[in-house]
Amino acid sequence: MDLMAQVDAYCERLGPGLWAEPVNAMTNLAFIAVAVALWRPCRGLPLARLLCGVLFGIGVGSGLFHTVATAWAGIADTLPILIFILIYIFAATRHFFEARVWVAVMIPALFLPVSSMLTPLLRLVPLYGASAAYLPVPMLIFTYAALLAKRAPMTAWRLALGAAVLMFSLTFRSLDGPLCDATEGLGTHFLWHILNAIMLGWMIWTYRFHMQTRHMLAGGALRR
């Protein structure tokens, strides 16, 4: 694999150059802005702050990919996203379900091979085939929401909303090529950035909400 090879994967990019995708590049600031905004509210929650740091890294990595546009920048783009997903699965399994540590480690470890096996099948899904590698993520979030419906209904509702926003953002990611001509060469990938930044921030906020709610309930139980 040539890590310096140029990658032209998006409608907005018409050739090489750091500023060949100005809108796609600039909208990565949304990830950074959300990460910075959530840093202080997540004080006292190490995993939430870790997710904020990784979210910041997503903005930087994606910004590199939409400017440098090389294979190595593509890795810098996708690796932080994968890390965020795995950390969140661990955090959700451990704290939403109060699972043992080994279970919370096993679930994200299994997510990678299972999602890899599902991806070829998901490529057959109309419209979303171009984003097939991401589809297992909303599927898992919806599953967690369903399992938490009785145990923690507010957390479940927030997870379901996050999964719905992710599906909406994946729609724009998938439409980038098909709508290229209709958008006069702009594409829709930049909307994926904006909506995904909102969704990832919402997921961190959902984790924060759950942890604070659990803490308040525990405090009330102790007072009784």
N, C-alpha and C positions, 0 to 999 in steps of 0.2 A: 504494500500500500504506500503510495506516494503522499506523504503528509502535506507536501507543499502544492499538491494539485489543486487547481482552481475549481470551485463548485458553483454551478449556475442552476439553482433549484427553484428560484422564485420569480414570479411574474415581473416584479419591479426591476430586477437586475437584467440589464441588456448587454453587459460586458464587464471587463475587469475594472478595478478601481475601488478605493476606499469609500467613495461617496456615490457608488452606483445604486445603492438602496437607501436613500436618505430617510424615507418614512419608516421603513422596516427597522433601520438602525436607531432612529430617534425614539421610537415607541418602546424600546427596551428600557428607557428611563422609568417606565411605569413599574417595572419589577423593583428597581432600586428605590423609587419613591415609597412604595408600599412597605418594603423591608425596613427602611429608615423610620417610617411612621409607626410601625408596630414594635420597634425595638424597646422603647421605654415602657409601653403597656405590658410587655411580656417579662418585665423584671420579676425575678423570683421563680421563673419557669425555665430551667436550663434547656429542655428540649424545644420549647417554643422559640427561645433565642437562637438556638442552633438552626432551626428552620428559617428564621429571619436572615441569618448569615448566609445560608445556602440560597435563599431567594435573591439576596443581593448578588451572589455568584451567578445565578441564572441570568440576571440582567447583564452582567459583564460578559459572560460567555456567549450569550446570544448576540450582544452588541458586536463582539469580535467576529462572529460568523457572518453577520450582515454587513461588515465592512471589509475585513480581510478576505472572507469567502474562500478559505482553503479547507482541506480535509482535517488538518489539526484543529482549526477553529470550529469545525463541525463537532469534533469530540468535546471541545470546551463548551459548546452549546448544549449538547445532550447529556453529558456526564452529571452536571449539577442537577438537572431535572430528575435523572434516575436516583441520585442521592436523596433528593427531597422526598420522592415517592417512598423509598425504602425507610427513611427515618420516620415519615408520617405513619406508615403502616405499623412500624414498631410502636410508636407512641400511642396510636389509636388502639391497638391490640392490648397493650400493657395497661393503659389507663381507662379506656372506655369500657373494656370488658374485665378489667382487673385480672388479667391473665398472668400466669407465671412468666418469669423472664425468658425461660427456654422456649415457651410457646410464642412469645412476642418476637423472638429472634427467628424462630422457624417459619412463621408466616411470610415475612418479607423475603426470606431465603427461597421459599417455594414459589413466590410470586414471579420471579424471573423465569424459571423454566416453564411454568404454566402459561405465562403470557406469551413466551416464545412459541409454544406449541399452538396457541390459539391464533396467533397473528396471521398465518397463511389462510385460515378459514375466515378471519375477519376482513381480509382483503377483498372478499367476495361481497361484502356489504355495500349496497349502492351508496354512492357519494362518499362514504367514509373510508373507502379502501385505501386512499392515500394517507390516511391517519390511523391505519389499522394497529400499529404498534402502541398507540395511546389508548385504544378502546378498552383494554382490560382495566384501566384505572377507574373510569366512571362505573364500570360494571362492579368492581370491588367496593367502591364507595356506596353505591346503591345497596349492595348486599349488606354492608355494615349498618347502613341506615335501617334496613328492614329488621335486622337482628336486634337493633337497639330500640325499636319502636316502643316496646313496653318497659324496658329497663331504664332508658333515658330518652324520653320522647322529644325533648327540646334539642338535644344533641343529634338525635336521628333526623329531625326536621332540617337542621342546619346542614348536616351531611348531604341529605337528599338535594337541598338547594344548591350546594356546592357542585354536586355531580351534574345537575341540570345546567348550571352555568358552564361547566367544562364541556358538556355536549354541544352547547351553543357555540362556544369558542372553537371547538373542533370542526364545526360546520364551516366557519370562515377559513380555517386552516386548509380544509379540503377543497374549498371553492376557489382558492388562489389561482390555480391554473385554468379551470373552466371559465372563470369570469374575467380572465386577463384582458381580452379584447373589449369586453363590455365596460371595463373600468379604465380603458385607455392606457393600459400598461402599468397601472398602479397595483392591481391585485387586491386581495383581502387578507393577506398574511398579517398585516399590521394590527388588524382587529383581533386576531388570535393573541397577539402580544398583550394588548390592553385588557381583553376579557380574561386571559389566563392569569395576568397579574392580580386582577380583582379576585379571581377564584382562589388562587393560592393564598392570598392574604386572608380571604374569608375562611379558608381551612385552618390557618393558624389561629384566627380569632375564635373559631369553633372549638379548637383544642383548649385555648385559654378560657373560654366560657365554661367548658366542661370541668376543667380543673378548679376554677374558682367556685363553681356550684358545688362540686364535691367537697371542697374545703369548708364552705359555709354549712353544708348539711352535716358534716362531721363535727363542726363546732357546736351546732345546735344539739346534736346527740350527746356531746360531752356535757353541755350545760344542763341537759335533762337528767 
